Amino acid sequence: MRIDRPNRAVFVVLLVGCLLVGLLAGCATKMTAPELNGRLKRESQAVAQRQAIRRIIPVHAQTKMEAWILRTEAKTSPEASPISLQLADGFRLGQRRRVDYVVGGPFPDLLEQLVLNGLHMNEGRALPGLRIVLVSPAAPTPGLRQAASARRARLEHRLLD
């Protein structure tokens, strides 16, 4: 079957449009910010209760590209990343008090980088009262587990489905 020139242009435009829609649909997060907040609150209630300050930190990005940009920013300059700074300040409470941080989101690489930054900014401090509950689609890497144990913090993982 042969396609004449005007129809070929329409065909190409439709094909490119379909590809863009497919690409954008694949990059969009399946979970909205309110859904993530609700899920983290449920996980926080399911965590073993103890007399502790409890903080919930949702890490949400609209697309994979936004998550990649946030991760790159956190990796290159942790001191400029607001979430890294927030976690570092909160983790510091673990020196003297019991504090539970429920940190979660749909992008495991971003979560891991932010939590690592928070722990590395507390280099040389023991954080025995800190418990980090990581709610993520993937289990924490050995590097994150090692960083948490080096600071005497407890790291737990909950699967985000």
N, C-alpha and C positions, 0 to 999 in steps of 0.2 A: 504494500500500500504506500502510495506516494503522497506526501503532505506538501501542498503549495505554500509559497512564501508567506502570505498574510496569516495563514493558519499555523504555520511553523512558529511564528513569533508569539502567537497566543499560547500555543502548546508549551513553549519554553518558559513563558511568564508563569503559567499555571504550575509547571513542574517545579520551578524555583520557589514559588509561593508555598507549595506543599512541603518541600524540603525544609523551608524556614519554619513552618508551623510545627513540623515534626521535631526539628532541632530545639525549638523553644519549649515544646512540651516535655522533651527529655531533660532539659536543664532546670525546669521549675521544681521547686521543693514540693514533695507530696504532703508535707505537714505544714499547716499554717502556724503563726505565732501563738494564737489562743489555744490551739490543740496541743502545742508543745508545752505551754505553761500548765495546762490541765494535766498532762501526762507526768510532768515533773512533780507537781503537787501530789499526785497519787503515789508516785514512787517515794516521795519524801515521807508520806504517811506509812508506807509499807516497810520502810527501813526500821530496824530494831530501835525501839525507843530508849533514850537515855537522857539524862539531864544535860542538855546541850543547847547552845544557840544553833538555830537551823536557818540556813540561807539557801535559796533556790536561785540559780543563775541559768536562765535559758540562753542558748547561743543559737540564734536563728539567722539564716541568710535566705534570701528569696531564690537565689539560683546558685548553681555550682560555681559560676564565674565570680559571684560576690563572695562566696566562701573562700575561693582561691585567693582573691585579693586580700581579704581579712587575714588569712593564714600567712600570706607573703609579708604583709605589714607586721604581723606579730613575730614572724621569724627574723626579719631584718632589723627591726627596732622595737624590741619588747617594751621599752620605756614609753613608746608613743602609742601603744595599744591600750585603749581604755579598759577593755575587759581583762587584759593581763594585769594591769595595775590594780583593778578592783579585786581580782583573785589574790594577788600578792598581799594586799593590805588585809584582806579577810583571813587568809591563811596564817598571817602573823598572830592572830588571836589564839591560834592553837598552841602557842608557847605556854600560856597560863590558864587557858580555859578549854573546855570541851566545846568544839564547834563542828557542826556537820555541814558540808557544802554539797548540795545536789546540783551537779553541772551536767547539762545535757543538750543534745541537738542532733540533727540528722547528718552532720558532716564530721566523721570521726577524726580526720586529719586536723581539722581546725580545732576541735575540742582538745585533742592531745597537745597541740602546740600551745594553746592558751594555758592549760593546766601546767605543762612543763615550765612555761614562762613564770607562772605564779610561784612554782616551787623553786626555780633557779634564782628568783629575786629574793628568796629567803635563804640563800646560801649561808652555811655556817650556823644556822639556827635549828635547834631540835623543836619539832612541832608535835609533841606526843598527844595533844588533845585534839588533833585534826583528823577528821574522817572525810574523805572525798568519795562521793558516790557518783560515778561516771555513768550517765545514761546515754548509751551510744549504740549504733548498729554493729560496731566492731569492738572486740575485746581490746583492752589497753596493751600497748607494746611492752616488751621487757624493759626498754629504756625508761618508760614512764613509771613502771612498777619499781625499778631500781631507784629512780629519783625520789619517789615517795618513801621508800623504806630507808633511804639515806637520811631523810629528815624525820624518821620515826613516825610518819603519818600513815594512817590506814587508807588503803585504796580498794574500793569495791566497784564491781561492774554490774550494771543492769542493762539488759538488752532492750533497745528501742526498736520496736517493730512497726 
